[in-house]
């Protein structure tokens, strides 16, 4: 593996991790949890680099209820 390939793989992993972390945070903003403390804890979990989004989507994404944004 050349240094250029290694840099490319690292950038790919970092970029993918960033995108998935942002998706987890957006999903958190759109959900209501039973307590504000629970929502805060899931925010802390989701921002952990590389694996936080994985824990959130595996364990926390099903816990909240989707907010209803009715336009009037």
C-alpha positions in Angstrom: 0.0 0.0 0.0 1.4 3.3 -1.0 1.3 6.4 1.2 -1.2 8.0 -1.2 -3.5 5.0 -0.9 -3.2 5.1 2.9 -4.1 8.8 3.0 -7.1 8.2 0.8 -8.4 5.4 3.0 -8.0 7.4 6.1 -9.7 10.4 4.6 -12.5 8.1 3.4 -13.0 6.7 6.9 -12.9 10.1 8.5 -15.3 11.6 6.0 -17.8 8.7 6.3 -17.6 8.9 10.1 -18.3 12.6 10.0 -21.3 12.2 7.7 -22.8 9.4 9.8 -22.2 11.4 13.0 -24.1 14.4 11.4 -27.0 12.1 10.4 -27.2 10.7 14.0 -27.3 14.3 15.4 -30.0 15.4 12.9 -32.0 12.3 13.8 -31.7 13.2 17.5 -32.9 16.7 16.8 -36.0 15.3 15.1 -37.0 13.0 18.1 -38.5 13.4 21.5 -37.2 11.3 24.3 -38.8 10.5 27.6 -36.6 13.0 29.5 -34.3 15.8 28.4 -31.5 14.0 30.2 -31.9 10.9 28.0 -31.7 13.1 24.9 -28.6 14.8 26.2 -26.9 11.4 26.9 -27.7 10.2 23.4 -26.2 13.5 22.0 -23.0 12.7 24.0 -22.9 9.2 22.7 -23.5 10.2 19.1 -20.6 12.7 19.0 -18.0 10.1 20.1 -15.6 9.9 17.1 -15.9 6.8 14.8 -18.2 4.6 17.0 -20.7 7.0 18.6 -23.0 7.0 15.6 -22.8 3.2 15.5 -24.0 2.9 19.1 -26.7 5.5 18.5 -28.1 3.8 15.4 -27.9 0.4 17.0 -29.4 1.2 20.3 -30.8 4.7 20.6 -32.5 5.5 17.3 -35.5 3.3 18.1 -36.0 4.8 21.6 -37.3 8.3 20.8 -40.5 9.2 19.1 -40.5 11.2 15.9 -41.7 14.8 16.4 -44.7 15.9 14.3 -44.0 19.1 12.4 -47.4 20.2 11.2 -47.4 23.3 8.9 -50.4 25.6 9.3 
